[in-house]
């Protein structure tokens, strides 16, 4: 299990009478980008909240960096970082001040040096002394991810990191995520966008109606399409087309 960063077995979660996760199973390896792909409301954020100890599961087990999220939540929290769907930056502060604040909150030595190193790594040095309220969406998201790397967590969770970004901002974030993985960080990414998963992920799992209906590399997932659907694959199929093909339903016009 040394090379497994996340191991989920038969994970279940309900809200009142609504069963959101119906027995989810998957593994994510260290140093890889793992994408959890699913439409809005599929349960992606519920999985992220469970794996990051913000939510207790109703059944099943989940291990993150070798720690059981239910019985050792403190150990899990110390080894991960979470970036949610909306940038958690302080707009009144500058980019540098945001990073210094996080470094101080984590009781790290030399917070100014840590901030400057991350600003340089994420291409934000020129904007370092500007208030974040003046940043573009892509710059805010890059700063948000930089803040989540203060303290060098082994594993970073990115929950729909490009939600609300324009194409330029999305490309900025994609480049950042690729660099994270190249530097050895394990990335767990949720997205609604097939193109995003295809651009970034080493492994993809598709969540649909509370279960993982398919998983593998992009190449492996494409093989699950019936031959007559191949033309759709080349044209970047929508999530709906993937679901319909994999679960064997006919498209209704």
N, C-alpha and C positions, 0 to 999 in steps of 0.2 A: 504494500500500500504506500511505499515511500514516494512513488512518482504520482500518486493520486492526490490532487488538491481538494477535490470535493467528491464525496460519495453519498448518494441519496438512494434510499431503498424504501419503496412503498409509502412515500410521503402522502399524508392525507390532511386536509384542512377544510372545515366548514364554517360558514358564517350563518348562525341561527339555523335555518332549514336548508340553506343553499350549500351544496357540496362543491367546493371550488377545485380542490386537488383530490383526485380519486385513486391515488396510488401511483405516484411519480417515481421513476427510476432513471438515474443517469450517473455518469462519472465524468469528471473534468480533470485533465492531467496538468501537472505543474509546468509552468513556462509556456502554456498554450493560451490562445484566445478561444474561449468556449462561448458560443452564441446560443441563447435560448430564444427561439423565434416563435411568435404567436400573435394572433390578432388582439385588438383591444379587449380587455376583460377575460382573457384566456387564463389568467392566474400567474403571469410572469412576476408581477410585483409581490404577490403573496409568497412565491418561492424565494425571492430575494430577501424579503423581510424575515422569513423563517431562517434562512442560511446566515443572516447577519444578526440573529438573536433578538430581533425586534418583535417577533411573533412566535408563539408556541404552536407547534404542530399538534394535531389531534391523534395522529398515528404515524408509524414508520420511523425511520432513523435518518439522521443527516450528520455527516462528519465533514468538518472544514479544517484543513491543515492538520488532520489527524485528531481533532477534538470534537467530541459529541456536543452539538449545539444546545441540546437540552440540559445536559449535566455539567458542561464546562463552558458556559457562555462567556465568562471573563477571558479565558484563554483564546477563544475564537476572536473576540473583539480586539485583543492585543495584536493579532496577526493579520487583520484585514483592514480594508478601508471601503467606505461606501459613498458613491456619488449618485444622488437621486435624479429624478427627471428634470428638476429645476435647479439652476445654479445657486448654491448656498453660499453666496459671497456677500460681503458687506459693501454696499454701493457708496457709502460715505467715506470709506477708507480707500487708500490707494492699493494697487496690486501688491506692492511690497509690504505695506502694513497688514494686509490680509494674511500673507504668508508668515510674517513675523509673529502675528497674534497666535496662529495655529501652532507654530513651533514652541512658543512660550507656554501655551496651554498643555502641550505634551512634555513640558519640562526638559526640552532639549538644550544642549549647550550650543552656543554660537548661532542663535536664531537668524541673525542678519546674514551670515554666510550661507545658511541653508536657504533663506529666501532668495538671495542673489543667484545661487546655483540653479534653483528651480525656474526663476525668471529667465535665465539664459537658456536653459534646456527647452523651455516652452515658447521661446521666441517673443518674450514679453518685456525684455529689458528696456526697450525704448519707451514703453508705456508704464513702466514700473512706478513712476511718481505721479501718475494721473489717477484721479478718482475713478473707481470701477464704473460709476454711473455713465462715464464717457465711453466705455468699451462697447465694441460690437458683440453680438450674441456669441459668435465663435470665440472671441477673446475671453469672454466671461466663462465660457465652458472650459477653455484651456486652463484658465486660472483655477477654476473649480477642481479640475483633475489634478493640477499641480498641488493644490492644498491637500488633496486626499493622499498625496504621496509623501507628505511631511512625515518623517519617522520611518520611511522605507518599509511599508507593509509588504508581506509576501504575496498577498492576493488582493486585487481591487475589484469591487463590484460596480459596474456601470449600468444603471437602470435607465434604458432608453436615452442614451446620452445626447442624441441629436434631435430630440423632440423640439419642435419650434424653430429650428435653425434653417437658414437659407442654404442653398447648395454650396456656397463658398464656405460658410461656417461648418457645414457637415464635412466637407473635405478636410478642413483644418483638424477637426476632431478625429477623423479617420487616420490621418497622418500621426497624430499624437498617440492613438491607441496602438498602432503598429510599432511605434518607437518603444512604448512600454514593454510590449512582448519581446522585442529585440533586446531589451535590457534585462530580460529574465523575470519580469513581473508576470504572474498568472492573472489573466483578465477574464472575468465572468461578465458577459454582456447580454442584456436583453434588448430586443428590437422588434418592431413591427415590419421592418423593411428587409425584404429578401436581398436586395442589392447590398445593403450594409453587411449582412451576415456573409454574403458571398465575397465581398471585398476584404473582410477582416478575419473571419473565423477559420481556425484549424479544424474545429469540430462544431457541428450544429445539431441541436435537438429541437424538434418541432412540437410545441405544446398546443393541444387542441381538446377542448371540452374536458379539461382536468387530467389529461393523460399525455404522455409522450407518444406520439403516433409514428415518429420516425426519427432516426439519428444517424449521424455519420459525417463524412466529409461532403463537400459540395458535389464532388464527382460521384460519390456513393449514392447521394440522394437523387441525382439525375437519373441513375440507373433504375430507380423505382418507378419512373414514369413509363406508362405504356408506350410502345414505339410510335403510335400515331400522335402522341403528345410532344414528340421531340421538338417540333417546330416552335412550340410554346416556350420550351426551355431556352432556346437561343434568343428569344425575345423578352427575356426577363419576366417570367410568370409572376402573377400576383400570388399573394398568400392563398387566396381563395382557390386559385387554379392548382396550387400544390396540394392543398387539403383535398380537393375534389379528386385529383388523380390518385393520391395515396390511399384515401379511404374508399376509393372505387365508386364514387357517385358520378352520375351523369350531370353535366352542366345544364342547368335549366335556363333557357333564354327568356 
